[in-house]
Amino acid sequence: MKKIRVGIVGHGFMGHEHETMLSSLEQYEIVGISDKDPAQLEDVKPGIKRYGSNEELFADPDVDVALIVVNNNQHHDLVIQAARAGKDIICEKPVAMTLDELDDMVKVTEECGVKFTVHHQRRLDKDFRTMKAVYDAGSVGDVYSVKSSLYGFNGNMHDWHVYISEGGGMLFDWGVHLIDQMLWMMQGAKVTSVFADVRNVINFEVDDYFKILLRFDNGVTGEIELGTYFLTDKIGEKWFERHWIMGGNKGTAYLDGFDPVGKIVRTSHLLTNVRGTRTMTAAGPTRSFGPPAEGVILTEDLPEVNTEHKDYFINYYNAYFGEEEFMIKIPETRRVLALMEAIRESARTGDAIKFES
Ligand SMILES: NC(=O)c1ccc[n+]([C@@H]2O[C@H](COP(=O)([O-])OP(=O)(O)OC[C@H]3O[C@@H](n4cnc5c(N)ncnc54)[C@H](O)[C@@H]3O)[C@@H](O)[C@H]2O)c1
């Protein structure tokens, strides 16, 4: 089997993940790794070169693909350097910090005739794929609302993620994944408007909370909420919460966790014109929010999906040799970046922003 020979630029958290992943796949050979901090190369696996500089990696004729895994503010320059050296490129997300940067990268990669894509492997997350399967099958009828949320409890962001100049902040970090998932679930639909609240709750420079409302022209409102400072006293049991909820006119699907636990829930008949029953709560009596009559609520299991992050690199291999399309297309990453710019504008002005018409 012909292998794709990869050079990894950046051997931090994600560089190590790529080293482990690609070492496990017979389609790939890691030729070498560079990092501006030589200490980061000390634990490079045996048999893999440790370059003295990125330039050395880009000049190595044994490298087919440069995998750029460095701080976000350096994606632009390194992608351009790799392209000019004739390397095909996989860049970590967010592909760039601005649309101008990305347009420049696209121009140069096209001029140099190199392949260019982005590592958005969270399109393969099991929780997301499960909800996408529910959506694609129309299992809850006409969908009006999809909410995707992620809450972290440890109250901290780490390393360079707290600096604007390095491309820090949660919109750039997890926001790109969550927005990409939502847009890909609603494939074919336009985002007509966006309203967002983006905050620096405890970080001085960068966002650590956002709530985003996306109106799609297919009738769905997508909501994405993330916070790194939603504290809990359940530390030790649970460090984060990941939730999805999808409302349709024939049911609701909910899911909790990255290893999803949830159900599709329906009613045996629509609850119109039933006689109101009174339920007493701590906040007084209610009819609308009491329990439903016996037997009315029906549940179904969520669909089983078969998905793994390594599928990203299997697709990359097949696409590299022209047998498939790349899973992540640059115009899709551009749309996510454009939406993030509208999100920031909405947060700044407090207005809903018209997006696609
Ligand atoms: N797809 C994902 O799920 C995912 C997850 C985590 C991080 N990432 C992305 O991966 C990238 C790296 O993040 P990380 O968490 O690994 O950061 P990190 O700080 O752990 O590692 C970055 C490494 O890059 C090195 N570096 C910085 N500038 C360099 C340069 N100019 N040349 C060579 N080396 C350089 C640093 O010394 C460090 O070792 C970011 O773009 C981040 O958004 C993606």
Ligand as a Chemical Component Dictionary entry (heavy atoms), coordinates in Angstrom:
data_LIG
# 
_chem_comp.id                   LIG 
_chem_comp.type                 NON-POLYMER 
_chem_comp.pdbx_formal_charge   0 
_chem_comp.three_letter_code    LIG 
# 
loop_
_chem_comp_atom.comp_id 
_chem_comp_atom.atom_id 
_chem_comp_atom.alt_atom_id 
_chem_comp_atom.type_symbol 
_chem_comp_atom.charge 
_chem_comp_atom.model_Cartn_x 
_chem_comp_atom.model_Cartn_y 
_chem_comp_atom.model_Cartn_z 
_chem_comp_atom.pdbx_ordinal 
LIG N1  N1  N 0  -9.207 19.313 16.278 1  
LIG C1  C1  C 0  -9.180 19.288 17.594 2  
LIG O1  O1  O 0  -9.965 18.624 18.244 3  
LIG C2  C2  C 0  -8.123 20.075 18.323 4  
LIG C3  C3  C 0  -7.904 19.845 19.698 5  
LIG C4  C4  C 0  -6.897 20.605 20.325 6  
LIG C5  C5  C 0  -6.180 21.544 19.619 7  
LIG N2  N2  N 1  -6.459 21.723 18.279 8  
LIG C6  C6  C 0  -5.721 22.731 17.504 9  
LIG O2  O2  O 0  -4.365 22.327 17.404 10 
LIG C7  C7  C 0  -3.524 23.470 17.394 11 
LIG C8  C8  C 0  -2.501 23.325 18.501 12 
LIG O3  O3  O 0  -3.163 23.291 19.738 13 
LIG P1  P1  P 0  -2.540 22.516 20.996 14 
LIG O4  O4  O 0  -3.660 22.382 21.975 15 
LIG O5  O5  O -1 -1.811 21.309 20.547 16 
LIG O6  O6  O 0  -1.521 23.610 21.522 17 
LIG P2  P2  P 0  -0.220 23.339 22.373 18 
LIG O7  O7  O 0  0.171  24.628 22.971 19 
LIG O8  O8  O 0  -0.415 22.165 23.291 20 
LIG O9  O9  O 0  0.856  22.920 21.272 21 
LIG C9  C9  C 0  1.300  23.811 20.273 22 
LIG C10 C10 C 0  2.725  23.439 19.928 23 
LIG O10 O10 O 0  3.116  24.190 18.792 24 
LIG C11 C11 C 0  4.434  24.680 19.024 25 
LIG N3  N3  N 0  4.603  25.861 18.176 26 
LIG C12 C12 C 0  4.052  27.082 18.333 27 
LIG N4  N4  N 0  4.400  27.882 17.324 28 
LIG C13 C13 C 0  5.190  27.151 16.502 29 
LIG C14 C14 C 0  5.859  27.422 15.290 30 
LIG N5  N5  N 0  5.779  28.625 14.703 31 
LIG N6  N6  N 0  6.586  26.440 14.744 32 
LIG C15 C15 C 0  6.674  25.219 15.333 33 
LIG N7  N7  N 0  6.073  24.917 16.482 34 
LIG C16 C16 C 0  5.328  25.860 17.048 35 
LIG C17 C17 C 0  4.504  24.943 20.510 36 
LIG O11 O11 O 0  5.836  24.979 20.976 37 
LIG C18 C18 C 0  3.716  23.754 21.052 38 
LIG O12 O12 O 0  4.538  22.642 21.293 39 
LIG C19 C19 C 0  -4.445 24.680 17.565 40 
LIG O13 O13 O 0  -4.716 25.230 16.313 41 
LIG C20 C20 C 0  -5.705 24.086 18.163 42 
LIG O14 O14 O 0  -6.861 24.828 17.847 43 
LIG C21 C21 C 0  -7.397 21.001 17.644 44 
# 
loop_
_chem_comp_bond.comp_id 
_chem_comp_bond.atom_id_1 
_chem_comp_bond.atom_id_2 
_chem_comp_bond.value_order 
_chem_comp_bond.pdbx_ordinal 
LIG N1  C1  SING 1  
LIG C1  O1  DOUB 2  
LIG C1  C2  SING 3  
LIG C2  C3  SING 4  
LIG C2  C21 DOUB 5  
LIG C3  C4  DOUB 6  
LIG C4  C5  SING 7  
LIG C5  N2  DOUB 8  
LIG N2  C6  SING 9  
LIG N2  C21 SING 10 
LIG C6  O2  SING 11 
LIG C6  C20 SING 12 
LIG O2  C7  SING 13 
LIG C7  C8  SING 14 
LIG C7  C19 SING 15 
LIG C8  O3  SING 16 
LIG O3  P1  SING 17 
LIG P1  O4  DOUB 18 
LIG P1  O5  SING 19 
LIG P1  O6  SING 20 
LIG O6  P2  SING 21 
LIG P2  O7  DOUB 22 
LIG P2  O8  SING 23 
LIG P2  O9  SING 24 
LIG O9  C9  SING 25 
LIG C9  C10 SING 26 
LIG C10 O10 SING 27 
LIG C10 C18 SING 28 
LIG O10 C11 SING 29 
LIG C11 N3  SING 30 
LIG C11 C17 SING 31 
LIG N3  C12 SING 32 
LIG N3  C16 SING 33 
LIG C12 N4  DOUB 34 
LIG N4  C13 SING 35 
LIG C13 C14 SING 36 
LIG C13 C16 DOUB 37 
LIG C14 N5  SING 38 
LIG C14 N6  DOUB 39 
LIG N6  C15 SING 40 
LIG C15 N7  DOUB 41 
LIG N7  C16 SING 42 
LIG C17 O11 SING 43 
LIG C17 C18 SING 44 
LIG C18 O12 SING 45 
LIG C19 O13 SING 46 
LIG C19 C20 SING 47 
LIG C20 O14 SING 48 
# 
